Amino acid sequence: MPHPHAAPSEARRDLALTVTQLSRARLQDESMPAPLTGLFIIRAWIEDGSSEPLRAHIRLTTDVSSGFEDSMTLSQVPAVCEAVATWLGNVLSGPAASSE
């Protein structure tokens, strides 16, 4: 009998495959345009004994050619989601908007 949570996991996997396939549609030796490339890294772990055990260390930039612009450690899921949404908005607005 399939696990009751298998469908969402399969949906995420299908989405990841679709994004990967679209990303790889470019020639493998073609370089990505640096001004349009952002990077957002989340390293998450559980801190035992804490009343809020989640820890998510985030490093981010909206322009990889200038290195990481910010880093932070958060302990609540909504704050992590807000950081992702804010970063995506900055990426959509372009590098000039995120440096203001």
C-alpha positions as CSV (number, residue, x, y, z in Angstrom):
1,M,0.0,0.0,0.0
2,P,1.5,3.4,-0.9
3,H,2.4,5.8,1.8
4,P,-0.3,8.5,2.3
5,H,2.2,11.3,1.6
6,A,3.7,9.8,-1.5
7,A,1.7,12.0,-4.0
8,P,3.1,15.4,-2.8
9,S,6.6,14.0,-2.8
10,E,6.1,12.7,-6.3
11,A,4.7,16.0,-7.4
12,R,7.8,17.8,-6.0
13,R,10.1,15.4,-7.7
14,D,8.2,15.9,-11.0
15,L,8.5,19.6,-10.6
16,A,12.2,19.3,-9.9
17,L,12.7,17.2,-12.9
18,T,10.8,19.7,-15.1
19,V,12.8,22.6,-13.8
20,T,16.0,20.6,-14.3
21,Q,15.0,19.6,-17.8
22,L,14.2,23.2,-18.7
23,S,17.5,24.4,-17.2
24,R,19.4,21.8,-19.2
25,A,17.8,22.8,-22.4
26,R,20.7,25.3,-22.8
27,L,24.0,23.9,-24.2
28,Q,26.0,22.5,-21.3
29,D,29.1,24.7,-22.2
30,E,27.0,27.9,-22.5
31,S,27.7,30.2,-19.6
32,M,24.9,31.7,-17.6
33,P,24.5,35.5,-17.7
34,A,26.1,36.6,-14.4
35,P,23.9,39.7,-13.8
36,L,20.8,37.6,-14.0
37,T,22.0,34.8,-11.7
38,G,21.1,34.8,-8.0
39,L,21.9,32.3,-5.4
40,F,20.0,31.4,-2.2
41,I,21.4,28.7,0.1
42,I,19.6,27.3,3.1
43,R,21.4,25.0,5.6
44,A,18.9,23.7,8.1
45,W,19.2,21.7,11.3
46,I,17.5,20.9,14.6
47,E,19.0,22.4,17.8
48,D,18.1,20.0,20.6
49,G,16.8,21.4,23.8
50,S,15.6,24.7,22.3
51,S,12.0,25.9,22.5
52,E,12.3,26.7,18.8
53,P,14.6,23.9,17.6
54,L,14.7,24.8,13.9
55,R,17.8,26.7,12.7
56,A,18.1,27.8,9.1
57,H,21.3,29.6,8.1
58,I,20.7,31.5,4.8
59,R,23.4,33.0,2.5
60,L,22.1,34.9,-0.5
61,T,22.9,37.1,-3.4
62,T,20.9,38.5,-6.4
63,D,24.1,38.8,-8.4
64,V,26.7,36.0,-8.1
65,S,29.3,38.2,-9.7
66,S,29.4,40.3,-6.6
67,G,29.5,37.5,-4.0
68,F,27.1,36.9,-1.1
69,E,25.2,40.0,-0.2
70,D,23.7,38.8,3.1
71,S,23.6,36.0,5.6
72,M,21.2,35.2,8.5
73,T,20.1,32.5,10.8
74,L,16.4,32.1,11.4
75,S,14.4,29.8,13.7
76,Q,10.9,30.0,12.4
77,V,9.4,28.5,9.2
78,P,7.4,31.7,8.3
79,A,10.6,33.8,8.6
80,V,12.5,31.5,6.3
81,C,9.6,31.6,3.8
82,E,9.5,35.4,4.0
83,A,13.2,35.5,3.3
84,V,12.8,33.3,0.2
85,A,9.8,35.5,-1.0
86,T,11.7,38.7,-0.5
87,W,14.8,37.4,-2.3
88,L,12.7,36.2,-5.2
89,G,11.1,39.6,-5.4
90,N,14.5,41.2,-5.5
91,V,15.7,38.8,-8.2
92,L,12.6,39.7,-10.3
93,S,13.2,43.4,-9.8
94,G,16.8,43.2,-10.9
95,P,20.1,43.8,-9.3
96,A,19.6,47.6,-9.0
97,A,16.5,47.2,-6.9
98,S,18.1,44.8,-4.4
99,S,21.0,47.1,-3.6
100,E,18.9,50.1,-2.7
